[in-house]
Amino acid sequence: MNVAIVGASGAVGQEFLRILDERNFPIDNLVLFGSSRSAGSKYTFRGKEHEVKLLQHGDDFKGIDIVFASAGAGTSQEFAEDITKFGAVMIDNSSAFRMEEDVPLVVPECNAEDALVRPRGIIANPNCTTIMMVVVLKPIEQLSHIRRIHVSSYQSASGAGAAAMAELEQQYHELLETGEVKTISKFPHQLAYNVIPQIDKMLENDYTKEEMKMFHETRKIMHSDVRVSATCVRVSSLRSHSESVWIETEKPLSVDEVRAAIAAAPGITLKDDAQNYVYPMPLESAGKDDVYVGRVRKDLADDNGITLWLTGDQIRKGAALNAVQIAEFLVEVGNVK
């Protein structure tokens, strides 16, 4: 494969390099692209140094088979035609195309086959919180159709990028040194020693864009009429998101059958022994590929309800890993071009 990464210097771009190497993805030639700020930077991949090229309009993507794009929605929209016009598959990590009818939105554990029909040559990578949730919903949906989901997310600084992670660390340094936070740029309020009940812009219905993404994307990925109500919260952990999820199914399910289905599903690690204080936490899911699940129990307010806790690495399964898994599926079935 001839592979390109757009946004190679960002947190997700760097994770692409690590994951492609770890998973031995078949690459003959690798090309890195970035903004004027990152152009000229050099990164080593499989023993060879690669210099980041300036992303610009033209024919630079001629001969490229797969492009992993993670440079923001505006960049993806501006350069999509340049990226795909010679036949490259664009796997886009931004929100630019997720809800477009002619662009598949794919989580391989749930709907890998959707990636085979891509009229515009683009496959969208879902929002991080949606990815992790639907991986866990899939085995439950196979037991009984899910009618409603209520979810509260606990999202780390990593969800806002490398600069946001650095800002959180800087805030803690400032508090220790002066007792006062002076650096507030990437978040609407101080995040250190705090939680912020807002991620992304607030919409007219008083839900945020992040919360509405979970509503719409879940339905598209699962080809379902499920209704999703979300509250997304930024917490002061550095990496890995967590979610508390309440699920209502058409028929009542036992905790044992839900646990068994989750334990057998791909991409999930069940860690659930509540009586002995065994449950997953973001500290241990950071840097890992799987979504970790625990605290599975009956919902006391709904006879057809199950509630559970999950946590997963936002930069890996929530972004770069999911995109690489999409590419692996296309290579496996011979459907890259």
C-alpha positions in Angstrom: 0.0 0.0 0.0 1.0 3.6 -0.6 -0.3 5.4 2.5 -0.5 9.1 3.4 -1.3 10.8 6.7 -2.8 14.3 6.7 -2.2 16.0 10.0 0.8 13.9 10.8 2.1 16.2 13.6 -1.0 16.1 15.7 -1.8 13.8 18.5 -3.9 11.5 16.3 -1.4 11.7 13.5 1.4 10.6 15.7 -0.8 7.7 17.0 -1.4 6.7 13.4 2.4 6.2 13.0 2.6 4.1 16.2 -0.4 1.9 15.4 0.5 1.3 11.7 3.9 0.1 12.9 2.5 -2.0 15.8 0.0 -3.7 13.6 2.5 -4.3 10.8 0.1 -2.6 8.3 1.4 -3.2 4.7 3.1 0.0 3.6 5.4 0.3 0.6 5.6 4.1 0.7 4.5 6.6 3.4 3.9 10.3 2.8 3.2 12.7 5.6 1.3 16.0 5.1 0.8 19.0 7.4 0.1 22.7 7.7 2.7 25.4 7.1 3.4 25.2 10.9 4.4 21.5 10.8 5.8 21.2 7.2 9.4 20.3 7.4 9.1 18.3 10.6 10.7 14.9 10.5 9.5 11.6 11.9 11.0 8.2 11.9 8.8 5.2 10.8 10.2 1.7 10.5 13.8 3.0 10.6 13.3 5.6 7.8 13.0 9.3 8.3 10.0 11.0 6.7 9.7 14.8 6.3 6.2 16.4 6.5 5.2 17.9 3.2 3.0 21.0 3.0 -0.6 20.1 2.3 -1.7 22.1 -0.7 -4.0 21.8 -3.7 -2.6 19.8 -6.6 -1.6 16.2 -7.5 0.3 15.2 -4.5 -2.1 12.3 -3.8 -1.6 10.7 -7.2 -0.6 7.0 -6.6 -1.7 7.0 -3.0 -4.0 4.1 -2.0 -5.2 5.1 1.5 -5.2 8.5 3.2 -5.7 8.9 6.9 -7.0 12.4 7.5 -6.9 14.0 10.9 -6.4 17.8 10.5 -9.9 19.1 11.3 -13.2 19.3 9.5 -12.3 22.5 7.5 -9.2 20.9 6.1 -11.0 17.7 5.2 -13.7 19.6 3.4 -11.2 21.8 1.5 -8.9 19.0 0.4 -11.3 16.0 0.0 -11.4 16.4 -3.8 -7.6 16.6 -4.1 -7.2 13.5 -1.9 -9.7 11.3 -3.7 -9.6 12.4 -7.4 -7.0 9.8 -8.3 -8.7 6.9 -6.5 -7.3 7.1 -3.0 -9.6 6.0 -0.2 -9.9 8.8 2.3 -10.5 7.7 5.9 -11.5 10.9 7.6 -11.2 11.4 11.3 -13.1 14.7 11.4 -16.8 15.5 11.7 -16.9 16.9 8.1 -18.7 14.0 6.4 -20.1 11.8 9.2 -23.8 12.5 8.5 -23.6 12.7 4.7 -25.8 10.1 3.2 -23.2 9.1 0.6 -20.4 8.7 3.1 -20.3 5.5 5.2 -19.7 5.9 9.0 -17.9 2.9 10.1 -16.9 1.0 13.3 -15.5 -2.3 12.1 -16.9 -4.4 15.0 -20.3 -3.1 14.1 -20.7 -2.3 10.4 -17.5 -3.0 8.5 -19.4 -3.9 5.3 -20.6 -0.3 5.0 -17.1 0.7 4.1 -17.4 -1.2 0.8 -19.9 1.4 -0.6 -18.3 4.8 -0.8 -19.5 6.8 -3.8 -17.2 9.8 -2.9 -14.2 7.7 -2.0 -14.6 8.8 1.6 -15.2 6.8 4.8 -15.9 8.7 8.0 -14.5 7.8 11.3 -17.1 8.4 14.0 -16.8 10.6 17.1 -14.7 9.0 19.8 -17.5 8.6 22.4 -19.8 7.1 19.8 -17.1 4.6 18.7 -16.5 3.2 22.2 -20.2 3.0 23.0 -21.4 1.2 19.8 -18.6 -1.4 20.2 -20.3 -2.4 23.5 -23.9 -1.9 22.2 -23.4 -4.3 19.3 -23.4 -7.6 21.3 -26.3 -6.4 23.4 -28.3 -5.5 20.2 -27.8 -9.0 19.0 -29.6 -10.3 22.2 -32.5 -7.8 22.0 -33.1 -4.6 20.0 -32.1 -1.5 22.0 -34.8 1.1 22.1 -33.3 3.8 24.3 -29.9 4.8 25.6 -29.0 7.4 28.2 -25.3 8.1 28.5 -23.1 10.4 30.5 -19.6 10.7 29.3 -16.4 11.6 31.3 -14.1 12.8 28.6 -10.4 13.5 29.1 -8.3 16.4 27.9 -7.0 14.3 25.1 -10.3 14.6 23.3 -9.4 18.2 22.6 -6.0 17.4 21.2 -2.3 17.6 22.2 -2.4 21.3 23.0 -5.4 20.7 25.4 -3.4 17.9 27.2 -0.5 20.3 27.6 -2.9 23.0 28.9 -4.2 20.7 31.6 -0.7 19.9 32.7 0.2 23.6 32.7 -2.8 24.4 34.8 -1.7 21.9 37.5 1.8 23.4 37.4 0.4 26.9 37.9 -1.8 25.8 40.8 1.1 24.2 42.5 3.5 27.1 41.9 1.1 30.1 42.4 -2.2 28.7 43.6 -3.9 30.3 40.6 -4.6 29.2 37.0 -3.5 31.7 34.4 -3.8 29.6 31.2 -7.3 29.0 30.0 -7.4 28.7 26.2 -8.5 25.3 24.9 -11.4 24.9 27.4 -14.2 27.4 28.3 -13.2 27.2 32.0 -10.4 25.9 34.2 -10.2 22.1 33.9 -7.7 21.3 36.6 -9.5 20.1 39.8 -12.7 20.6 37.9 -15.3 19.1 35.5 -16.9 21.1 32.7 -20.4 19.9 31.6 -19.9 21.1 28.0 -18.0 19.6 25.1 -18.2 21.4 21.7 -20.6 24.2 21.0 -24.0 24.6 22.6 -26.9 24.2 20.2 -30.3 25.8 20.3 -31.9 22.8 22.0 -29.3 23.2 24.9 -27.6 20.0 23.9 -24.0 20.3 22.7 -22.7 19.3 19.3 -20.9 16.4 21.0 -24.1 15.1 22.5 -26.1 15.3 19.3 -23.2 13.5 17.5 -23.9 10.6 19.8 -27.6 10.6 18.9 -27.2 10.8 15.2 -24.0 8.7 14.7 -25.3 5.8 16.8 -28.4 5.5 14.7 -26.4 5.6 11.4 -23.8 3.1 12.5 -26.3 0.6 13.9 -28.9 1.2 11.2 -31.3 1.6 14.1 -34.2 3.8 15.3 -32.6 3.8 18.8 -33.0 7.1 20.7 -30.0 8.4 22.5 -29.9 11.1 25.2 -26.4 12.2 26.2 -24.6 14.5 28.6 -21.0 15.0 27.7 -18.6 16.2 30.4 -14.9 17.1 30.3 -13.0 15.8 33.3 -9.5 16.5 34.4 -7.9 13.2 33.4 -5.2 13.4 30.8 -6.1 10.5 28.5 -8.9 7.9 28.0 -12.7 8.6 28.0 -15.3 6.9 30.2 -19.0 6.5 29.9 -21.9 5.5 32.1 -24.6 4.0 29.9 -28.2 3.0 30.6 -29.7 0.7 28.0 -33.4 -0.2 27.5 -34.0 -3.3 25.3 -37.2 -4.6 23.8 -37.2 -7.7 26.1 -35.6 -8.0 29.5 -32.1 -9.4 29.6 -30.2 -10.9 32.5 -26.9 -9.6 33.7 -25.3 -12.9 33.1 -26.3 -13.1 29.4 -25.2 -9.5 28.9 -21.8 -10.1 30.5 -21.4 -13.3 28.4 -22.2 -11.5 25.2 -19.8 -8.6 26.0 -17.0 -11.0 27.1 -17.3 -12.8 23.7 -17.4 -9.7 21.5 -14.3 -8.4 19.6 -12.6 -5.3 20.8 -13.9 -5.5 24.4 -12.4 -6.5 27.7 -14.8 -7.3 30.5 -13.5 -6.4 33.9 -16.4 -6.8 36.2 -16.1 -8.0 39.8 -17.8 -5.2 41.7 -17.8 -6.9 45.1 -14.0 -7.0 45.0 -13.8 -3.4 43.6 -12.7 -4.7 40.1 -13.9 -2.4 37.3 -12.1 -0.5 34.5 -10.7 3.0 35.0 -9.2 5.4 32.4 -5.7 5.1 33.9 -5.5 1.5 32.8 -7.3 1.8 29.5 -4.9 4.5 28.3 -2.7 3.2 25.6 -4.8 0.0 25.2 -6.8 -1.0 22.1 -9.9 -2.5 23.7 -12.9 -0.8 25.2 -13.1 -2.0 28.9 -16.4 -2.7 30.5 -17.6 -3.2 34.1 -20.3 -2.4 36.6 -22.8 -4.3 34.5 -26.1 -4.5 36.4 -29.9 -4.3 36.2 -31.4 -0.8 36.0 -33.5 -0.3 39.1 -35.7 2.2 37.3 -36.5 0.0 34.2 -37.4 -3.7 34.1 -35.9 -3.9 30.5 -32.9 -1.9 31.5 -29.2 -2.7 31.9 -26.6 -0.2 33.0 -22.8 -0.4 32.6 -19.6 1.5 32.7 -17.0 1.6 30.0 -13.6 3.3 29.4 -11.3 3.4 26.4 -8.4 5.3 24.9 -9.8 8.2 22.9 -6.7 8.6 20.7 -6.5 4.9 19.9 -9.9 3.2 19.5 -11.6 6.5 19.6 -9.7 7.8 16.6 -6.5 6.3 15.0 -7.0 2.6 15.7 -10.6 2.6 14.4 -9.4 4.2 11.2 -6.6 1.7 10.8 -9.0 -1.2 11.4 -11.2 0.2 8.6 -8.1 0.1 6.3 -7.2 -3.4 7.4 -10.7 -4.6 6.5 -10.5 -3.0 3.0 -7.1 -4.6 2.5 -8.4 -8.0 3.7 -11.3 -8.1 1.3 -9.3 -6.5 -1.6 -11.4 -3.4 -1.8 -8.9 -0.6 -1.6 -9.4 0.6 -5.2 
